[in-house]
Amino acid sequence: MRGLWLENRKLTYREDLPMPEPPEGEALIRVRLAGICATDLEMVRGYYPFTGVLGHEFVGEVVRAPSAPEWEGKRVVGEINVTCGHCAQCLAGRPTHCENRTVLGILGRNGVFAEYTTLPVANLLPVPDNVPDEKAVFTEPLAAAMEIQEQVHVHPTDKVLVVGAGRLGQLIAWSLTLTGAEVYAVVRRERQRALLEPYGVTCLTSEEVPHWAMDVVVEATGTPGGLALAKEAVHPRGTIVLKSTYAGEAKVRLSPWVVDEVHVVGSRCGPFAPALRHMEAGRLDPRTLIDAEYPLEEGLAAFEHAAQRGVFKVLLRP
Amino acid sequence: MRGLWLENRKLTYREDLPMPEPPEGEALIRVRLAGICATDLEMVRGYYPFTGVLGHEFVGEVVRAPSAPEWEGKRVVGEINVTCGHCAQCLAGRPTHCENRTVLGILGRNGVFAEYTTLPVANLLPVPDNVPDEKAVFTEPLAAAMEIQEQVHVHPTDKVLVVGAGRLGQLIAWSLTLTGAEVYAVVRRERQRALLEPYGVTCLTSEEVPHWAMDVVVEATGTPGGLALAKEAVHPRGTIVLKSTYAGEAKVRLSPWVVDEVHVVGSRCGPFAPALRHMEAGRLDPRTLIDAEYPLEEGLAAFEHAAQRGVFKVLLRP
C-alpha cells in the first residue's frame, strides 16, 4: 500500500506498507481525500513522538466491515479518538479523554495519508449526498471548532474575538457567527480578510484590538503573543479559549489572570455531527480554504507547501 | 496619626501621618485590629507600586459618618474595592473590576495599618455581636476563599484539592468542606495538618497527590511547581482555580491544558456577607491561625515575623 510514514521525525513516501486488516468491530476504509493540518506539521517537527502513517482529516469509503456489512460502500468521515469504553474517563462521559485511547495518525494508530485506513464502525458517520468530498474532508477541523460551543456558552449578545485567522481560525470564526454573536478576528493578510467577510466577521489588525471589550476570545495562533493579545481583549471574568497546538513552554504572566479573574479553557477535539449538519445545510463552505491538492505520491511536496506562511488547506488524494 | 507607610518599597512606622478626613459618602473608622497577608508582603517586595498606608484586612469602629450617622459607633468590616458605579465593568455587574476603582491599602487609597482609615458607607458591613474582633479580622481573606464558590459550581459529590495549606489555603480548604465535597489538601508541615483535620480535610504530601483524580484543584501557592501539581491532579475537563499572588512570569506548558481541556480560573476578592454568616454560625473559627499580635509601633517586627516560613496570621493592633 502507498502512504506517508513518519518515523524519528522523518516523513517518507512508501509503497511497501502492508494493507491494513480491520480488527473486530472495525471497518476497512479507502481514503478518498485527506487534509494536512497544523498538528501534522508539528508532529513532523517532533511535537509528539509517533511512528506510523500520519494524518487524521479524511473522507473515505467503507470497503469492508465484517461486523456491520450495512456500512460497506458508504461514504464516511470518522471520529479520530478510538476509546476503550471502560476507563474512568469513558465512564465519566469524557470519551475523547479515554485513558487507553488511540488517535488516528497521532497516537498508537495508523492514520489516513495512505490508500487505506481502519476505524471502529462506532466512530463512523455517513456523509450526506449533498456534501462533496472537498467539503467533507473539513469535518474534523470544523468539529474541533464546534468544541468551543460545547465548552463555552456563547450568547447571541456576546462580543467574540478570534486571534489567528489561518486554517482553523477561519472555521472557528465562521462557526461562531452562527451563534448570532458579534464576531471579530485579528487578521494579518488580505486573503484572511477576504475569506472572513462573507460570514460577517469584522476584521481587525492586532493594533486595533480593543482593551477589555470581548466576552470570549479564542486564541488560535499557538503563540505567547497571541495569548497576551487575547488577555488584553477579554474583559474581567471573560473567557479565553486555547485552541491551538502549543509547543514547549510559554512564559505567561499569571498575575493579571488572577486580578482580572479570567477563565482559560483548553479545547481539543469536537463533535462531528453538528459539523456535518452545518455543511449539509450550506451554512459553511470550507472549500474556499483549499490552496492545493496533491496526489499521495507527491505528499512530501504537499507538506512543504502546507508549511509555508499564509497557506490554508493542502489536500492529499491517494 | 500613627501608621505603617509604604514608599519606594520601604515600609516605615510613622507618627506624623495626617488624620484622614472622610470624603462625601465615606465614614471615618477607627481600626481595632488588622491582619498582614501575602499581598502585603509582596507589595513591600515591589509586586505593585503603591505609596501610602498599607493594609486591607481589618475590623474597626465607625467614628464619624456625616452622610449616614446611624453607622456611628458600629463595629464594622469593609469591602476593599471602592468603585465608581458608572464604568462599563460596574454597569456589567462586575464592580470589583471597576475601571476607576481604588483599593484599600493597595491602589490609590490609604489602608488600615494605622489608627484610622476611611471607606464609603456602602462598603461597610456590621459585625455580629457574637463574632469577636479576632475572628472578624479574617472576613476579607475568608471572603476571598468564598469567591471560589461564586465562580465554580463545587458539587457535593466532587473531589477537591487545595495545593498550599498556608494562611489562605486553610480558609479555602475549610470553606470548601461546607459544600459536602471530599476535600484534600497538600501539606508540608505538621501544624498545617493539625489545623486542617478538625474540618475533615484529608491531608496529602505532594508525592501522594493522585493523577487525574480531582474535579477542582485550588492552586494557593503562587508557584509554577504548585501549578504543575494542580495540573497533575485535576482530571480532563476539570477546573484549576488560581488563588494566589503570582510575581513575574511563570513558565507554563500550555499544550497539556489544551489536550486535557482543563479550565483555569483566576480568582481574587470575594463576598463579605457569606464569610460573616459562616463565622456568626460558628462553622469556621479562624482564630486557630493567629500566630502573634503586635502593637502598631512594632509593625516592622510584625512584618518580619509574618514573612517567616510556616507562619500563619500575624495581627496588628493600633
Contacts between the chains, C-beta under 8 A, distances in Angstrom:
chain1	res1	chain2	res2	distance
A	47	B	255	7.9
A	88	B	212	7.6
A	88	B	235	7.7
A	89	B	212	7.8
A	89	B	235	7.2
A	89	B	236	6.2
A	92	B	235	7.4
A	94	B	235	7.8
A	94	B	236	5.5
A	94	B	237	5.8
A	97	B	235	7.8
A	97	B	236	3.6
A	97	B	237	7.0
A	97	B	260	6.6
A	97	B	261	7.3
A	99	B	212	7.8
A	151	B	261	7.0
A	212	B	88	7.5
A	212	B	89	7.8
A	212	B	99	7.7
A	227	B	254	7.7
A	235	B	88	7.7
A	235	B	89	7.2
A	235	B	92	7.4
A	235	B	94	7.8
A	235	B	97	7.8
A	236	B	89	6.1
A	236	B	94	5.5
A	236	B	97	3.6
A	237	B	94	5.8
A	237	B	97	7.0
A	242	B	254	6.2
A	242	B	257	6.1
A	242	B	258	5.1
A	243	B	258	7.5
A	244	B	258	7.0
A	245	B	255	6.9
A	245	B	258	7.3
A	246	B	253	7.6
A	246	B	254	4.0
A	246	B	255	4.5
A	246	B	258	6.4
A	247	B	255	7.1
A	248	B	253	7.3
A	249	B	251	4.5
A	249	B	252	6.5
A	249	B	253	5.3
A	250	B	251	7.3
A	250	B	252	5.7
A	250	B	253	7.7
A	250	B	254	5.3
A	251	B	249	4.5
A	251	B	250	7.3
A	251	B	251	5.7
A	251	B	252	7.8
A	252	B	249	6.5
A	252	B	250	5.7
A	252	B	251	7.8
A	252	B	252	5.0
A	252	B	254	7.8
A	253	B	246	7.6
A	253	B	248	7.3
A	253	B	249	5.3
A	253	B	250	7.7
A	254	B	227	7.7
A	254	B	242	6.2
A	254	B	246	4.0
A	254	B	250	5.3
A	254	B	252	7.8
A	254	B	266	7.7
A	255	B	47	7.9
A	255	B	245	6.9
A	255	B	246	4.5
A	255	B	247	7.1
A	257	B	242	6.1
A	257	B	264	7.4
A	257	B	266	3.9
A	258	B	242	5.1
A	258	B	243	7.5
A	258	B	244	7.0
A	258	B	245	7.3
A	258	B	246	6.4
A	258	B	266	4.1
A	258	B	267	6.6
A	258	B	268	5.8
A	259	B	266	7.1
A	259	B	268	5.8
A	260	B	97	6.6
A	260	B	266	6.5
A	261	B	97	7.3
A	261	B	151	7.0
A	261	B	265	7.1
A	261	B	266	4.8
A	261	B	267	6.0
A	261	B	268	5.6
A	262	B	265	7.7
A	262	B	266	5.3
A	263	B	263	6.5
A	263	B	264	7.3
A	263	B	265	5.2
A	263	B	266	7.9
A	264	B	257	7.4
A	264	B	263	7.3
A	264	B	264	4.2
A	264	B	265	7.6
A	265	B	261	7.1
A	265	B	262	7.7
A	265	B	263	5.2
A	265	B	264	7.6
A	266	B	254	7.7
A	266	B	257	4.0
A	266	B	258	4.1
A	266	B	259	7.1
A	266	B	260	6.5
A	266	B	261	4.7
A	266	B	262	5.3
A	266	B	263	7.8
A	267	B	258	6.6
A	267	B	261	6.0
A	268	B	258	5.9
A	268	B	259	5.9
A	268	B	261	5.6
